[in-house]
Amino acid sequence: MAPNSLPVRRFVLPQGLKGQENGKLSPDLLVAIRPSGFLYKTAAASYHAMKKAAKDDGIVLKPTSAFDAYRPYSVQEAVFLQRYTKTPLPGRPTRTWNGATWYLKPGLAPLASPGTSNHGWACACDIWNVGQNGRLEWLLANAERFGWSWEVQSEPWHIRYCLGDRLSDGVTL
């Protein structure tokens, strides 16, 4: 994947999530996706439509794990504490959380500070084996028409639903 080749669109927080806390969403806002995980209702409707279209084209889309769609705050915190340390590690990427600087441990992938991830809004999904069997190519050609985009260039597996409460044409709740 060439640098800056993943389309990044502006994220719109759904109105239905206003007043909610990242990672602490009311269960009635979440819809199960298969084989595991949950997304906010519009993101889930779009994900199901996109997954079906991919399947029709011979592509399998699924999250890498149950918490790689909606990620509760407790999971965000646990994973963050596994990957980051307060011990200064010169040259390592950092995050700020709870008023402190945290350093990414060597060999681990970066992660948003707890309470700031789009996974905590149930509007992001990490796609399993995105670089294999044409998945990334299919997503690059089709994700935007379902309202999905990328967030960072270094994570081709991480897509987010960008349309807020709006659904793309042909997608229904």
N, C-alpha and C positions, 0 to 999 in steps of 0.2 A: 504494500500500500504506500503510495507516494505521499510525502508530507502535504498537509492541507488539502487532501482530496476527498475527505468525508464532508458532506454537506451539513452545516450547522445552522439550524434555524432558531429563532428566538422562542424561548419557552414561555407559555402562558399558563399561569396557575389557574386551574378551574375554580369558578366562583363557588362551587360546592365544597371546596376545601378551605375557603376563607373562614377564619375563626378556629380552625383545627391546628394541632401542633404536628410538625414533621415527625413521623415515626410513631405517632400516637393517635392515629385516625380512628374514627368511629367505625366499627365493623360493618355497619349498614351501608357504608360508602364503597366497600370493597367487593369485587366479583372474582371468583375463582377462575384461574386459567389452568389449562391442562398442559403437562401432566402435574404440575405443582406450582403454587404461588398465587398471589392475588394482585390485582391492579384496580385503580380507581375506575368507576363505571364506564366513562367514555373511553379511557385508555384500553380497558378490557374489551369493549365492543369493537374498537378498531383493531386491537391485537388479534381477536378471533377472526375478523374478516381478512386481515393480512395473512394469518396462518393458513386459512383455507385457500386463499389465492396461491400461496407458496406451495401448498400440498398439490393443488391442481397442476402446478408446474414441476412437480417432482422434488420439491425442496421441503425439508423438515425444519420447522422453527420451534424451538422450545427454550425455556430459561435454563441457565447453567445449574441452578439449584432453586429450592423453594424460596430462599431469601434473596434471590437475584432478580425479583420483581419487587413487590412491596417489602420493605425492610423495616421492621419495627425498631424503635429507638434502642431498646435493650440489645438487639442484634448489632445495630450500628456501633454502639458503644463497645460491645465485646470484641468485635472484629477490629475496631480502631485500636483498642488496647493491645491486641495481638500484634498489630503491624507497626505501631509507633511507640517511641520511648521519649521520656523527658531528658534522657542522657544526651548531651550534645554530640552529634555525629557530623563533623564538618563536611560540607559538600553534599549532604543528603537533603532531599526535598523536605520541607517542613509544612506543618499545619498549626493553626492556632485553635485551641479549644480550652474552655474554662479559664481563660486568661493566661494560659501558658503556651510556650512553643514546644511542639512535639516533632521528633525527627523520625523519618521513615527508616525502618530497619533494612539493612541490605538484603537484596534478593526478593523483596516483597513488592506487590503492586500498590500504587497510591490508592487512597480512599478518602472520601470527603469527611470532614469533621462531623461527629454525631449531631443530628438535627439540621444538617444542611444538604443532605443528599436528595436528589430527585427520586431515589428509591423510597425515601421516607414520605414522599407525596404519592406514592403508588402510581407514578407516571413514567417509570423507567424500567427497562428490562435488559439483562445481560443475556445475549443469545449464545447458546451452546455451540461450540466448534464453528464459530462464525467464518473462519478462514477455510473451511473444508466443504467439498461437494457443492460448490457454487453458491453457498449461502450469502456470502458478502456481496458477490456480484448481483444476486437477486435482490438483496436489500437495497443496494445502491440504485438499482433500476426501478424499485417499486415502493420503498418505505415512505417516500414523501407523499405519494398519492393517498396513503392511509393516515397521514398526519404525524409520521415519525421522523426523527432526525437524530443526528449524533450530537454529543455534548463536547467531547474532546477528541482531538486527532489521534492521541496515543491509545485510545480504547475503541477499536472498531466493533467490538462485541457489545458495547454499551449504547443502547438507543433510548430515546425518550419521546413520549407523546407530547406534542407541542401545541395542540389546538385548544387546550383548556376544556370547556364544556361543549365545544363545537365538534361535530362529526363530519368527516369527509363524505363526499357524494357516494351514495350507495351503502353507507354503513348505518345501521340502526341499533338502538339500545334493545 
